[in-house]
């Protein structure tokens, strides 16, 4: 059974990445004056994401996204081309206004992910860490995938070593729940 394009960097297998990757330069898809964003330091929680908010390469059902501390993310070149996609969203996705590529998305308001920026590692130079799971898998239906394709998509993700979740990974869900419990006083800070 043929499965639609998941994402170009994972479709035909996941190459082992560098878990010690020390950051690098994100570059948008423009050939003229590309936006460049420096990520100084490593990234975490790299995963395939099926949500309808994340930027995806043409024809892909999933994005590949990770996080870095916002303090480690800075615009290096052509920041005048950046615009926030949806100012009301939790993740303030800054995209190139010319090519549409999402460059980084900081979480600035009170949330467990506050202080992190979401990035698309395939835009980094170098050998970035490989994805470790797939999140919001059923959301690809909202993006136009026929529900009849879901069994094949989940099977392909598992074959690639990416456990498919319809939310985030258990470790990230535990992190969110711990943050909420501390905030409400159920757990001590």
DRENTORBA-634037 format. One record per residue (C-alpha): residue number from 1; chain; residue in one letter; y, x, z. Coordinates in Angstrom, 3 decimals, decimal comma, always signed. Layout:
N
+-----+--------+---------+----------+----------+----------+
: num : cadena : residuo :        v :        u :        w :
+-----+--------+---------+----------+----------+----------+
: NUM :      A :       a :        Y :        X :        Z :
...
+-----+--------+---------+----------+----------+----------+
END
This chain:
189
+-----+--------+---------+----------+----------+----------+
: num : cadena : residuo :        v :        u :        w :
+-----+--------+---------+----------+----------+----------+
:   1 :      A :       x :   +0,000 :   +0,000 :   +0,000 :
:   2 :      A :       x :   +3,397 :   +1,344 :   -0,951 :
:   3 :      A :       x :   +6,037 :   +1,333 :   +1,790 :
:   4 :      A :       x :   +9,724 :   +1,212 :   +0,974 :
:   5 :      A :       x :  +11,858 :   +4,298 :   +1,552 :
:   6 :      A :       x :  +12,080 :   +4,775 :   +5,303 :
:   7 :      A :       x :  +14,512 :   +7,721 :   +5,156 :
:   8 :      A :       x :  +14,486 :  +10,723 :   +2,793 :
:   9 :      A :       x :  +13,941 :  +13,225 :   +5,627 :
:  10 :      A :       x :  +10,835 :  +11,478 :   +6,997 :
:  11 :      A :       x :   +9,274 :   +9,553 :   +4,103 :
:  12 :      A :       x :   +6,734 :  +12,194 :   +3,100 :
:  13 :      A :       x :   +6,155 :  +13,766 :   +6,501 :
:  14 :      A :       x :   +8,215 :  +15,209 :   +9,277 :
:  15 :      A :       x :   +8,848 :  +18,919 :   +9,181 :
:  16 :      A :       x :   +8,817 :  +20,683 :  +12,508 :
:  17 :      A :       x :  +12,380 :  +21,242 :  +13,620 :
:  18 :      A :       x :  +14,028 :  +23,688 :  +15,955 :
:  19 :      A :       x :  +14,107 :  +22,138 :  +19,445 :
:  20 :      A :       x :  +16,471 :  +24,948 :  +20,490 :
:  21 :      A :       x :  +18,925 :  +24,164 :  +17,648 :
:  22 :      A :       x :  +22,347 :  +25,210 :  +18,886 :
:  23 :      A :       x :  +24,421 :  +22,782 :  +16,851 :
:  24 :      A :       x :  +26,181 :  +23,300 :  +13,581 :
:  25 :      A :       x :  +28,456 :  +21,635 :  +11,090 :
:  26 :      A :       x :  +28,097 :  +18,012 :   +9,973 :
:  27 :      A :       x :  +29,369 :  +17,525 :   +6,413 :
:  28 :      A :       x :  +30,023 :  +14,201 :   +4,688 :
:  29 :      A :       x :  +28,836 :  +13,463 :   +1,134 :
:  30 :      A :       x :  +32,206 :  +14,044 :   -0,601 :
:  31 :      A :       x :  +32,400 :  +16,801 :   -3,185 :
:  32 :      A :       x :  +36,209 :  +16,916 :   -2,831 :
:  33 :      A :       x :  +37,612 :  +17,747 :   +0,601 :
:  34 :      A :       x :  +34,500 :  +16,839 :   +2,623 :
:  35 :      A :       x :  +34,943 :  +15,886 :   +6,257 :
:  36 :      A :       x :  +33,404 :  +18,516 :   +8,515 :
:  37 :      A :       x :  +32,585 :  +17,946 :  +12,174 :
:  38 :      A :       x :  +31,440 :  +20,750 :  +14,441 :
:  39 :      A :       x :  +28,662 :  +20,111 :  +16,962 :
:  40 :      A :       x :  +28,576 :  +22,991 :  +19,453 :
:  41 :      A :       x :  +25,304 :  +22,863 :  +21,332 :
:  42 :      A :       x :  +22,033 :  +21,048 :  +20,953 :
:  43 :      A :       x :  +21,282 :  +17,432 :  +20,176 :
:  44 :      A :       x :  +18,927 :  +15,030 :  +21,957 :
:  45 :      A :       x :  +16,928 :  +11,848 :  +21,370 :
:  46 :      A :       x :  +16,666 :  +12,315 :  +17,626 :
:  47 :      A :       x :  +15,040 :   +9,195 :  +16,160 :
:  48 :      A :       x :  +14,724 :   +6,889 :  +13,185 :
:  49 :      A :       x :  +16,890 :   +3,790 :  +13,780 :
:  50 :      A :       x :  +16,521 :   +0,441 :  +12,055 :
:  51 :      A :       x :  +19,694 :   -1,185 :  +13,392 :
:  52 :      A :       x :  +22,167 :   -2,602 :  +10,909 :
:  53 :      A :       x :  +25,131 :   -0,639 :  +12,305 :
:  54 :      A :       x :  +23,953 :   +2,923 :  +11,633 :
:  55 :      A :       x :  +24,746 :   +4,666 :   +8,359 :
:  56 :      A :       x :  +21,745 :   +5,084 :   +6,081 :
:  57 :      A :       x :  +21,307 :   +7,025 :   +2,859 :
:  58 :      A :       x :  +21,202 :   +4,838 :   -0,262 :
:  59 :      A :       x :  +17,992 :   +2,788 :   -0,385 :
:  60 :      A :       x :  +16,750 :   +3,818 :   +3,071 :
:  61 :      A :       x :  +15,606 :   +1,227 :   +5,620 :
:  62 :      A :       x :  +16,291 :   +3,571 :   +8,562 :
:  63 :      A :       x :  +18,919 :   +6,036 :   +9,637 :
:  64 :      A :       x :  +18,087 :   +9,208 :  +11,518 :
:  65 :      A :       x :  +20,358 :   +9,535 :  +14,534 :
:  66 :      A :       x :  +20,665 :  +11,670 :  +17,671 :
:  67 :      A :       x :  +23,209 :  +12,251 :  +20,416 :
:  68 :      A :       x :  +25,324 :  +15,175 :  +21,583 :
:  69 :      A :       x :  +27,807 :  +15,383 :  +24,450 :
:  70 :      A :       x :  +31,145 :  +14,145 :  +23,072 :
:  71 :      A :       x :  +32,843 :  +17,244 :  +24,463 :
:  72 :      A :       x :  +30,703 :  +19,264 :  +22,009 :
:  73 :      A :       x :  +31,800 :  +17,273 :  +18,947 :
:  74 :      A :       x :  +35,074 :  +18,084 :  +17,183 :
:  75 :      A :       x :  +36,578 :  +17,469 :  +13,769 :
:  76 :      A :       x :  +36,845 :  +20,772 :  +11,905 :
:  77 :      A :       x :  +38,165 :  +19,741 :   +8,474 :
:  78 :      A :       x :  +39,725 :  +16,750 :   +6,710 :
:  79 :      A :       x :  +39,900 :  +14,453 :   +9,732 :
:  80 :      A :       x :  +42,624 :  +12,517 :   +7,922 :
:  81 :      A :       x :  +39,790 :  +10,881 :   +5,935 :
:  82 :      A :       x :  +38,111 :   +9,438 :   +9,064 :
:  83 :      A :       x :  +38,387 :   +5,794 :  +10,154 :
:  84 :      A :       x :  +36,580 :   +3,834 :  +12,884 :
:  85 :      A :       x :  +34,174 :   +1,358 :  +11,262 :
:  86 :      A :       x :  +34,308 :   -1,327 :  +13,994 :
:  87 :      A :       x :  +36,818 :   -0,830 :  +16,827 :
:  88 :      A :       x :  +35,087 :   -3,523 :  +18,939 :
:  89 :      A :       x :  +31,663 :   -1,820 :  +18,855 :
:  90 :      A :       x :  +30,290 :   +0,194 :  +21,775 :
:  91 :      A :       x :  +29,683 :   +3,165 :  +19,480 :
:  92 :      A :       x :  +32,971 :   +4,074 :  +17,801 :
:  93 :      A :       x :  +31,508 :   +5,186 :  +14,467 :
:  94 :      A :       x :  +33,963 :   +7,445 :  +12,637 :
:  95 :      A :       x :  +33,226 :   +7,316 :   +8,910 :
:  96 :      A :       x :  +34,678 :   +9,106 :   +5,915 :
:  97 :      A :       x :  +36,922 :   +6,601 :   +4,169 :
:  98 :      A :       x :  +36,063 :   +8,109 :   +0,772 :
:  99 :      A :       x :  +32,233 :   +8,293 :   +0,776 :
: 100 :      A :       x :  +31,418 :   +6,018 :   +3,739 :
: 101 :      A :       x :  +29,288 :   +8,568 :   +5,590 :
: 102 :      A :       x :  +29,308 :   +8,047 :   +9,364 :
: 103 :      A :       x :  +30,177 :  +11,394 :  +10,895 :
: 104 :      A :       x :  +30,085 :  +10,773 :  +14,654 :
: 105 :      A :       x :  +30,265 :   +7,856 :  +17,042 :
: 106 :      A :       x :  +31,422 :   +8,443 :  +20,608 :
: 107 :      A :       x :  +30,731 :   +5,982 :  +23,420 :
: 108 :      A :       x :  +34,027 :   +5,863 :  +25,280 :
: 109 :      A :       x :  +33,831 :   +2,761 :  +27,471 :
: 110 :      A :       x :  +31,806 :   +2,334 :  +30,657 :
: 111 :      A :       x :  +28,136 :   +2,477 :  +29,671 :
: 112 :      A :       x :  +25,090 :   +4,604 :  +30,414 :
: 113 :      A :       x :  +25,796 :   +6,474 :  +27,151 :
: 114 :      A :       x :  +29,481 :   +7,073 :  +27,913 :
: 115 :      A :       x :  +30,355 :  +10,665 :  +27,070 :
: 116 :      A :       x :  +27,801 :  +10,907 :  +24,260 :
: 117 :      A :       x :  +28,436 :  +10,875 :  +20,531 :
: 118 :      A :       x :  +25,901 :   +9,603 :  +18,036 :
: 119 :      A :       x :  +25,451 :  +11,825 :  +14,985 :
: 120 :      A :       x :  +23,230 :  +11,930 :  +11,906 :
: 121 :      A :       x :  +21,331 :  +15,234 :  +12,114 :
: 122 :      A :       x :  +20,503 :  +15,321 :   +8,392 :
: 123 :      A :       x :  +24,207 :  +16,090 :   +7,878 :
: 124 :      A :       x :  +23,872 :  +19,255 :   +9,995 :
: 125 :      A :       x :  +23,404 :  +22,645 :   +8,458 :
: 126 :      A :       x :  +20,359 :  +24,503 :   +9,688 :
: 127 :      A :       x :  +17,013 :  +23,416 :  +11,075 :
: 128 :      A :       x :  +17,762 :  +20,571 :  +13,481 :
: 129 :      A :       x :  +15,106 :  +19,068 :  +15,825 :
: 130 :      A :       x :  +12,786 :  +16,536 :  +14,210 :
: 131 :      A :       x :  +12,880 :  +12,826 :  +15,128 :
: 132 :      A :       x :  +10,588 :  +11,816 :  +17,995 :
: 133 :      A :       x :  +10,344 :   +8,017 :  +17,743 :
: 134 :      A :       x :  +11,598 :   +4,978 :  +15,811 :
: 135 :      A :       x :  +13,944 :   +2,456 :  +17,453 :
: 136 :      A :       x :  +15,030 :   -1,083 :  +16,591 :
: 137 :      A :       x :  +12,254 :   -1,269 :  +14,004 :
: 138 :      A :       x :  +12,280 :   -5,044 :  +13,548 :
: 139 :      A :       x :  +16,041 :   -4,901 :  +12,916 :
: 140 :      A :       x :  +15,329 :   -3,659 :   +9,382 :
: 141 :      A :       x :  +14,556 :   -7,308 :   +8,598 :
: 142 :      A :       x :  +18,216 :   -8,093 :   +9,361 :
: 143 :      A :       x :  +19,085 :   -5,355 :   +6,858 :
: 144 :      A :       x :  +17,132 :   -7,078 :   +4,082 :
: 145 :      A :       x :  +13,542 :   -5,891 :   +4,495 :
: 146 :      A :       x :  +11,008 :   -8,654 :   +3,845 :
: 147 :      A :       x :   +9,074 :   -9,464 :   +7,057 :
: 148 :      A :       x :   +5,821 :   -9,089 :   +5,113 :
: 149 :      A :       x :   +6,544 :   -5,334 :   +4,881 :
: 150 :      A :       x :   +6,682 :   -4,779 :   +8,646 :
: 151 :      A :       x :   +3,006 :   -4,051 :   +9,233 :
: 152 :      A :       x :   +3,080 :   -1,365 :   +6,539 :
: 153 :      A :       x :   +6,331 :   +0,090 :   +7,889 :
: 154 :      A :       x :   +4,991 :   +0,297 :  +11,450 :
: 155 :      A :       x :   +1,752 :   +1,856 :  +10,192 :
: 156 :      A :       x :   +3,680 :   +4,451 :   +8,156 :
: 157 :      A :       x :   +5,917 :   +5,290 :  +11,152 :
: 158 :      A :       x :   +2,861 :   +5,786 :  +13,380 :
: 159 :      A :       x :   +1,187 :   +7,904 :  +10,678 :
: 160 :      A :       x :   +4,310 :  +10,085 :  +10,707 :
: 161 :      A :       x :   +4,065 :  +10,456 :  +14,499 :
: 162 :      A :       x :   +7,044 :   +8,199 :  +15,191 :
: 163 :      A :       x :   +6,095 :   +5,528 :  +17,717 :
: 164 :      A :       x :   +7,838 :   +2,323 :  +16,606 :
: 165 :      A :       x :   +9,848 :   +0,437 :  +19,238 :
: 166 :      A :       x :  +11,872 :   -2,735 :  +18,903 :
: 167 :      A :       x :  +14,391 :   -1,303 :  +21,357 :
: 168 :      A :       x :  +14,784 :   +2,322 :  +22,463 :
: 169 :      A :       x :  +12,042 :   +4,638 :  +23,708 :
: 170 :      A :       x :  +10,708 :   +3,965 :  +27,238 :
: 171 :      A :       x :  +12,530 :   +7,037 :  +28,605 :
: 172 :      A :       x :  +15,876 :   +5,816 :  +27,245 :
: 173 :      A :       x :  +15,248 :   +2,245 :  +28,436 :
: 174 :      A :       x :  +14,493 :   +3,677 :  +31,923 :
: 175 :      A :       x :  +17,755 :   +5,634 :  +31,760 :
: 176 :      A :       x :  +19,717 :   +2,480 :  +30,881 :
: 177 :      A :       x :  +18,024 :   +0,479 :  +33,656 :
: 178 :      A :       x :  +18,641 :   +3,261 :  +36,215 :
: 179 :      A :       x :  +22,328 :   +3,386 :  +35,276 :
: 180 :      A :       x :  +22,621 :   -0,400 :  +35,675 :
: 181 :      A :       x :  +20,774 :   -0,344 :  +39,024 :
: 182 :      A :       x :  +23,051 :   +2,401 :  +40,377 :
: 183 :      A :       x :  +26,138 :   +0,578 :  +39,113 :
: 184 :      A :       x :  +25,067 :   -2,660 :  +40,861 :
: 185 :      A :       x :  +24,116 :   -0,841 :  +44,072 :
: 186 :      A :       x :  +20,385 :   -1,593 :  +43,883 :
: 187 :      A :       x :  +19,777 :   +2,169 :  +43,681 :
: 188 :      A :       x :  +21,875 :   +4,771 :  +45,443 :
: 189 :      A :       x :  +24,017 :   +7,073 :  +43,376 :
+-----+--------+---------+----------+----------+----------+
END
